[in-house]
């Protein structure tokens, strides 16, 4: 019995002591260990597992401290039977009566699962050439700096700060650091009651859609544009209006002026990476004032700018509180942390905070504190500097490789970011190219999903360089170009 239950692995990323503790806890909670028989002695179990006896002793002691085991003098270690009390003895229902199942088509009011979404393989790191945007090269993550912040966050004072229910408030240290370290980089200034922490930028978009958009609202969106925002807005209104873009970003005009809200990505247009110049930004703000519409600015890659001076955020130029500013740390720190923020008028933030409380109360305070410490210690500014240098190198390598192996393609001018938007001859269907590329360990993103029309162009694709090492870019582009030439 012990041999079947206790078997350590050298491949798991955890210590033997932690593995042993986990196996014993699992066996106890799954009722696979007899209550009346003692566990093996520390010496016996250590010999069976081929590990130091002290490792077993420490694991047993921790389980005693946590109430899983009790030690009986001269008898051994036993399961503490009181731990298993208070559980319902109920067997899983295996027989299902199909004739009484709910009619889900009647009850489900809309189906987000049927929308087109950007989907990336969960095992993308196993591919040789992952040209994906929105994913980060694990080697670029600042492990030592993050560990330092984790250790600091485990101090008694910090734990006492983050464990209570904050109801609808945010970590004051994180708000302070966003004011001091993040917003000034974009020329934006905001008071505490004009800032809301969100579970990534995407939650901010959803909250705004819930608060501001009705079935009669007209929402202008860049075309091509951010797919997830389009999907969110489409759940609320059928009047999501495509707005044309050029090399300077979204094009002002009658379509835009007839909207109630306009969603834009001026720093690096999603997905083309075009940067909106200052003159266009001022025109957009003037039109918003003249025609009474609001602007939602998603500044998703604002920090990654390595060609020329960065253009001020729309929000920094806003004199009439018409810009709602959204940002996140996904593109610089890690997408899995889900820390974003919204900057808007005090009145709107108050309503957004009340709505967020109904959804999740507030983002996890331990994550907020970790990010706040990361910012306060200067690690984030240092990381942005390193990322900018690395991405500039990869941007240059990818641009040179595209010119060398795929000269017939065209790219919009970009001044930073983490990807190229590539147009190939019309006879190349990039959906098929995506399938063929994956078969030879290349990951790309076909461009059709970013367009809003029913029959989008099929000869665009996005090449990201945030997730691929510099020395893999040229050989990957060479192989991809060969596939494209086969389709011409």
MOGI-V259849 format. One record per pair of residues at least 4 apart in sequence whose ideal C-beta (glycine too) atoms are under 7 Angstrom apart, sorted by sequence separation. I is the first residue (numbers start at 0). J is the second residue. D is the distance in Angstrom with one decimal. If there is no record, write none. Layout:
# MOGI-V259849
((I/J/D) (I/J/D))
This chain:
# MOGI-V259849
((0/4/6.3) (1/5/5.6) (13/17/4.4) (14/18/6.9) (15/19/6.1) (16/20/6.4) (17/21/6.3) (18/22/6.4) (19/23/6.4) (20/24/6.2) (21/25/6.2) (22/26/6.3) (23/27/6.3) (24/28/6.1) (25/29/5.9) (39/43/4.2) (40/44/6.8) (41/45/6.0) (42/46/6.4) (43/47/6.4) (44/48/6.1) (50/54/4.9) (52/56/6.2) (53/57/6.2) (54/58/6.5) (55/59/6.2) (56/60/6.2) (57/61/6.5) (58/62/6.5) (59/63/6.4) (60/64/6.5) (61/65/6.3) (71/75/6.4) (102/106/6.7) (103/107/5.3) (119/123/5.7) (135/139/6.0) (141/145/5.7) (142/146/6.3) (143/147/6.6) (144/148/6.8) (145/149/6.3) (146/150/6.4) (147/151/6.6) (148/152/6.1) (149/153/6.7) (153/157/7.0) (154/158/6.9) (155/159/6.3) (156/160/6.5) (157/161/6.4) (158/162/5.9) (169/173/6.2) (170/174/6.9) (171/175/6.2) (172/176/6.4) (173/177/6.3) (174/178/6.5) (175/179/6.1) (176/180/5.1) (177/181/4.6) (178/182/6.0) (189/193/4.2) (198/202/4.2) (200/204/6.6) (201/205/6.5) (202/206/6.2) (203/207/6.5) (204/208/6.4) (205/209/6.4) (206/210/6.2) (207/211/5.5) (208/212/4.9) (212/216/4.5) (220/224/4.7) (224/228/7.0) (225/229/6.7) (226/230/6.3) (227/231/6.4) (228/232/6.3) (229/233/6.0) (232/236/6.3) (244/248/5.9) (251/255/5.6) (252/256/7.0) (253/257/6.3) (264/268/5.1) (268/272/6.3) (275/279/4.9) (277/281/6.4) (278/282/6.5) (279/283/6.3) (280/284/6.6) (281/285/6.3) (282/286/6.3) (283/287/6.5) (284/288/6.6) (285/289/6.1) (286/290/5.7) (311/315/4.3) (313/317/6.3) (317/321/5.9) (328/332/4.3) (332/336/6.1) (343/347/4.3) (344/348/6.9) (345/349/6.3) (346/350/7.0) (347/351/6.1) (348/352/6.1) (349/353/6.7) (350/354/6.4) (351/355/6.2) (352/356/6.5) (354/358/6.6) (355/359/6.4) (356/360/5.4) (362/366/6.4) (363/367/6.9) (364/368/6.2) (365/369/6.5) (366/370/6.4) (367/371/6.2) (368/372/6.3) (369/373/6.4) (370/374/6.4) (371/375/6.1) (372/376/6.1) (377/381/6.0) (378/382/6.0) (379/383/6.5) (380/384/6.7) (381/385/6.6) (382/386/6.0) (383/387/6.1) (384/388/6.8) (385/389/6.3) (386/390/5.8) (387/391/6.1) (388/392/6.7) (389/393/6.5) (390/394/5.8) (391/395/6.4) (392/396/6.4) (393/397/6.1) (394/398/6.3) (395/399/6.3) (396/400/6.2) (397/401/6.3) (398/402/6.5) (399/403/6.2) (400/404/5.9) (401/405/5.0) (402/406/5.9) (423/427/4.5) (428/432/6.7) (429/433/6.1) (431/435/6.4) (432/436/5.9) (433/437/6.5) (434/438/7.0) (437/441/6.7) (467/471/5.1) (471/475/5.5) (472/476/6.2) (473/477/6.3) (474/478/6.4) (475/479/6.2) (476/480/6.0) (477/481/6.8) (478/482/6.9) (479/483/6.6) (480/484/6.3) (481/485/6.7) (482/486/6.9) (483/487/6.9) (13/18/5.7) (26/31/4.5) (27/32/5.8) (39/44/4.1) (45/50/5.6) (50/55/7.0) (62/67/4.2) (63/68/4.9) (101/106/6.1) (124/129/6.9) (135/140/6.6) (152/157/5.0) (153/158/6.6) (169/174/5.6) (177/182/6.1) (182/187/4.2) (189/194/5.4) (197/202/4.3) (224/229/6.2) (244/249/5.4) (245/250/5.6) (264/269/4.5) (267/272/4.8) (268/273/4.3) (275/280/5.5) (287/292/5.3) (304/309/4.5) (311/316/6.0) (317/322/4.1) (329/334/4.2) (343/348/5.4) (362/367/6.0) (373/378/4.9) (374/379/4.9) (427/432/6.2) (436/441/3.8) (437/442/6.3) (450/455/3.3) (467/472/6.1) (26/32/4.9) (45/51/6.4) (62/68/4.5) (63/69/6.8) (70/76/5.6) (71/77/6.1) (123/129/4.8) (151/157/6.7) (182/188/6.4) (197/203/4.4) (212/218/6.4) (233/239/5.5) (244/250/6.3) (255/261/5.8) (287/293/7.0) (355/361/6.9) (373/379/5.6) (413/419/6.9) (450/456/6.6) (11/18/6.2) (45/52/4.1) (63/70/5.9) (182/189/6.1) (232/239/5.0) (242/249/5.2) (243/250/4.7) (267/274/6.2) (287/294/5.5) (401/408/6.0) (436/443/5.5) (7/15/5.5) (39/47/7.0) (68/76/5.0) (69/77/5.5) (123/131/5.9) (220/228/6.8) (242/250/6.8) (266/274/6.4) (314/322/4.6) (328/336/6.4) (447/455/4.4) (464/472/6.4) (467/475/6.9) (45/54/6.9) (59/68/6.3) (68/77/6.7) (197/206/6.9) (220/229/5.8) (313/322/5.1) (401/410/6.8) (410/419/5.3) (411/420/5.7) (8/18/7.0) (42/52/5.6) (45/55/4.7) (68/78/6.4) (69/79/4.8) (229/239/6.2) (265/275/3.8) (314/324/3.9) (328/338/5.1) (341/351/6.4) (410/420/6.4) (433/443/5.6) (447/457/5.7) (7/18/5.3) (41/52/5.4) (44/55/5.0) (68/79/6.1) (123/134/6.3) (178/189/6.7) (283/294/6.8) (301/312/6.7) (327/338/6.6) (410/421/5.8) (7/19/7.0) (67/79/6.2) (119/131/5.6) (220/232/7.0) (242/254/5.8) (312/324/6.6) (327/339/3.6) (433/445/4.6) (66/79/5.7) (242/255/5.6) (326/339/6.5) (408/421/5.2) (409/422/4.7) (446/459/3.0) (41/55/4.3) (218/232/4.8) (240/254/5.7) (249/263/5.3) (298/312/5.6) (325/339/6.8) (326/340/5.5) (408/422/6.2) (446/460/5.0) (41/56/4.8) (67/82/6.0) (119/134/6.6) (265/280/6.2) (408/423/5.2) (430/445/4.8) (445/460/5.2) (446/461/6.2) (66/82/5.6) (296/312/6.6) (325/341/5.6) (429/445/4.1) (444/460/6.2) (5/22/5.5) (59/76/5.6) (174/191/5.5) (177/194/6.2) (248/265/5.6) (296/313/4.6) (407/424/6.2) (429/446/6.0) (430/447/6.4) (443/460/5.1) (444/461/4.4) (4/22/6.5) (41/59/6.2) (218/236/6.1) (240/258/5.9) (296/314/5.8) (323/341/6.8) (324/342/4.0) (401/419/6.9) (220/239/5.8) (222/241/3.6) (294/313/6.3) (324/343/7.0) (443/462/6.2) (174/194/5.5) (212/232/6.4) (216/236/4.7) (218/238/6.8) (220/240/6.9) (222/242/6.0) (248/268/5.0) (323/343/4.5) (401/421/7.0) (217/238/4.6) (218/239/5.1) (219/240/4.9) (220/241/6.4) (221/242/5.6) (222/243/6.5) (4/26/5.1) (214/236/5.6) (216/238/6.5) (218/240/6.7) (220/242/6.2) (222/244/6.8) (397/419/6.0) (173/196/6.4) (208/231/5.0) (212/235/4.1) (213/236/6.8) (217/240/5.8) (219/242/4.8) (221/244/5.2) (204/228/5.2) (208/232/5.8) (212/236/5.4) (244/268/6.2) (320/344/4.7) (323/347/6.9) (338/362/6.7) (248/273/5.2) (301/326/6.9) (201/227/5.8) (205/231/5.4) (247/273/6.5) (296/322/5.4) (298/324/6.4) (4/31/6.4) (169/196/4.3) (204/231/5.4) (208/235/5.0) (244/271/6.6) (246/273/5.6) (248/275/3.6) (294/321/5.8) (296/323/6.9) (298/325/6.7) (303/330/6.5) (390/417/6.1) (430/457/6.2) (221/249/5.0) (247/275/5.8) (293/321/5.5) (294/322/4.8) (295/323/4.9) (296/324/5.1) (297/325/4.9) (298/326/5.0) (299/327/6.7) (314/342/6.2) (338/366/6.2) (429/457/5.9) (432/460/6.8) (244/273/6.8) (247/276/5.5) (284/313/6.7) (294/323/7.0) (296/325/6.6) (302/331/5.4) (338/367/7.0) (428/457/4.7) (429/458/6.2) (256/286/6.0) (269/299/6.8) (280/310/7.0) (283/313/6.9) (293/323/6.5) (295/325/6.7) (300/330/5.3) (336/366/6.0) (429/459/6.3) (248/279/6.2) (251/282/5.5) (255/286/6.7) (261/292/5.8) (263/294/6.3) (265/296/6.5) (288/319/5.6) (299/330/6.2) (427/458/5.3) (429/460/4.3) (247/279/4.9) (251/283/6.0) (260/292/6.3) (266/298/5.3) (284/316/5.9) (338/370/5.2) (259/292/5.8) (260/293/5.1) (261/294/5.3) (262/295/4.6) (263/296/6.0) (264/297/4.9) (267/300/4.4) (277/310/5.7) (280/313/5.5) (284/317/6.3) (288/321/6.6) (425/458/5.1) (228/262/5.5) (256/290/4.1) (258/292/5.3) (266/300/6.0) (276/310/6.7) (287/321/4.8) (336/370/6.7) (424/458/6.5) (441/475/5.9) (15/50/5.0) (19/54/7.0) (40/75/6.3) (219/254/6.6) (251/286/5.3) (260/295/6.2) (262/297/6.9) (264/299/6.4) (266/301/4.5) (275/310/6.9) (281/316/6.6) (423/458/5.2) (19/55/6.6) (219/255/5.1) (274/310/6.3) (280/316/6.1) (422/458/6.1) (443/479/7.0) (37/74/6.3) (38/75/6.6) (422/459/5.4) (441/478/6.3) (1/39/5.7) (16/54/5.0) (20/58/4.7) (37/75/3.3) (38/76/4.5) (421/459/6.9) (441/479/5.5) (5/44/6.9) (15/54/5.3) (19/58/4.5) (23/62/6.2) (37/76/5.8) (219/258/3.9) (225/264/6.3) (420/459/6.7) (421/460/5.5) (439/478/6.3) (27/67/5.8) (37/77/5.4) (217/257/6.2) (218/258/6.2) (7/48/5.5) (16/57/5.5) (20/61/6.0) (217/258/4.6) (218/259/6.9) (420/461/5.8) (421/462/5.8) (16/58/5.0) (20/62/6.3) (217/259/5.3) (218/260/4.9) (219/261/4.1) (220/262/5.1) (221/263/6.2) (328/370/6.5) (5/48/6.3) (7/50/6.9) (24/67/6.2) (216/259/5.0) (219/262/7.0) (221/264/6.7) (418/461/5.3) (419/462/4.6) (436/479/5.9) (34/78/5.4) (216/260/6.8) (218/262/6.6) (225/269/4.5) (418/462/6.0) (224/269/6.4) (418/463/4.3) (1/47/6.4) (32/78/6.0) (34/80/5.4) (417/463/5.7) (418/464/6.7) (436/482/6.0) (221/268/6.3) (223/270/5.9) (417/464/6.2) (435/482/5.3) (223/271/6.8) (265/313/5.7) (417/465/4.0) (211/260/6.3) (332/382/7.0) (432/482/6.3) (27/78/5.6) (331/382/6.2) (432/483/6.4) (331/383/5.8) (432/486/6.6) (331/386/6.2) (427/483/5.8) (427/486/5.0) (423/483/5.9) (427/487/6.7) (426/487/6.3) (424/487/6.2) (397/462/6.5) (397/464/5.4) (394/464/6.5) (393/464/4.0) (405/476/7.0) (225/297/6.6) (400/472/6.1) (404/476/5.5) (396/469/5.8) (400/473/4.5) (404/477/5.0) (390/464/6.8) (390/465/6.8) (397/472/5.3) (401/476/6.2) (405/480/4.5) (393/469/5.4) (396/472/4.8) (400/476/3.8) (404/480/3.8) (392/469/5.7) (396/473/6.2) (405/483/6.5) (393/472/6.1) (397/476/6.7) (302/383/4.9) (305/387/4.7) (303/386/6.5) (303/387/6.4) (305/390/6.5) (305/391/4.1) (303/390/5.8) (330/417/6.7) (207/295/6.2) (200/297/6.2) (200/299/6.1) (307/414/5.7) (306/414/4.1) (117/226/5.4) (306/415/6.0) (116/226/6.7) (304/414/6.2) (305/415/5.2) (115/226/6.9) (304/415/3.8) (303/415/5.0) (185/298/6.4) (303/416/5.6) (116/230/6.9) (303/417/6.1) (300/415/7.0) (114/230/4.6) (185/301/5.5) (207/323/6.4) (300/416/4.9) (300/417/6.5) (184/302/6.7) (111/230/7.0) (204/325/6.8) (203/325/4.6) (111/234/6.9) (109/234/6.2) (186/311/4.3) (187/312/5.5) (200/325/5.0) (185/311/6.9) (186/312/6.0) (200/326/6.7) (185/312/4.1) (187/314/4.9) (200/327/4.1) (187/315/5.0) (199/327/5.4) (186/315/3.3) (185/315/6.1) (199/329/6.1) (203/339/5.6) (187/324/6.3) (202/339/6.6) (199/337/4.5) (203/341/4.4) (273/411/5.1) (198/337/4.6) (199/338/7.0) (200/339/4.3) (272/411/6.5) (199/339/4.4) (210/350/5.7) (271/411/4.7) (274/414/4.9) (198/339/6.9) (210/351/6.3) (272/413/3.9) (196/338/6.9) (197/339/4.4) (197/340/6.3) (196/340/5.6) (197/341/5.9) (210/354/6.2) (272/416/4.6) (181/326/6.9) (195/340/6.7) (206/351/5.1) (209/354/6.0) (194/340/6.1) (195/341/4.6) (272/418/6.2) (194/342/5.9) (206/354/5.6) (267/415/6.3) (272/420/5.8) (193/342/5.9) (206/355/6.2) (267/416/4.0) (271/420/4.2) (193/343/6.4) (270/420/5.4) (193/344/6.7) (193/345/5.6) (189/342/4.8) (192/345/4.8) (195/348/5.2) (194/348/7.0) (187/342/6.3) (193/348/5.6) (192/348/6.3) (195/351/5.3) (195/352/5.7) (195/355/6.9) (198/359/6.7) (177/340/5.8) (198/362/5.3) (197/362/6.9) (246/411/5.8) (196/362/5.4) (246/412/6.1) (196/367/6.2) (270/446/7.0) (270/449/5.0) (167/352/5.2) (167/353/7.0) (167/355/6.8) (167/356/4.0) (166/356/6.8) (270/461/5.1) (169/361/6.2) (140/333/6.4) (167/360/6.4) (168/361/6.7) (166/360/6.4) (167/361/6.1) (170/364/5.7) (173/367/4.6) (180/374/4.7) (176/371/5.1) (165/361/5.3) (172/368/6.6) (170/367/3.9) (173/370/6.0) (135/333/6.4) (169/367/6.4) (170/368/5.5) (173/371/3.9) (176/374/3.8) (135/334/7.0) (165/364/5.9) (172/371/4.1) (176/375/5.5) (180/379/6.4) (180/380/6.8) (133/334/6.5) (170/371/5.7) (161/364/3.9) (161/365/4.9) (161/368/5.0) (160/368/6.7) (241/451/4.3) (157/368/5.9) (152/365/6.6) (152/368/5.3) (152/369/5.3) (149/369/6.6) (152/372/6.1) (148/369/5.3) (151/372/5.3) (226/448/5.4) (229/451/6.4) (223/446/6.8) (226/449/5.8) (148/372/4.2) (148/373/4.9) (224/449/6.3) (223/449/3.6) (223/450/4.9) (145/373/6.9) (148/376/6.8) (222/450/6.3) (144/373/6.9) (222/451/4.8) (220/451/6.8) (144/378/4.1) (141/378/6.1) (141/382/5.4) (139/386/6.5) (139/389/6.5) (132/417/5.5) (132/418/4.1) (130/441/6.9) (131/442/5.5) (128/440/6.2) (130/442/5.9) (132/444/6.9) (127/440/4.0) (128/441/4.4) (129/442/4.6) (130/443/5.1) (131/444/6.8) (126/440/4.9) (128/442/6.9) (126/442/5.1) (123/442/5.9) (120/442/6.7) (132/461/5.9) (136/465/6.5) (135/465/5.7) (136/466/5.4) (117/448/6.1) (132/463/3.2) (134/465/6.5) (135/466/6.3) (136/467/6.9) (130/462/4.5) (131/463/4.7) (134/466/4.0) (136/468/6.6) (115/448/5.3) (130/463/5.4) (132/465/6.4) (131/466/4.9) (129/466/4.9) (130/467/6.1) (129/467/5.4) (128/467/6.4) (123/466/7.0) (128/471/5.8) (127/471/6.8) (130/475/6.5) (128/475/3.2))
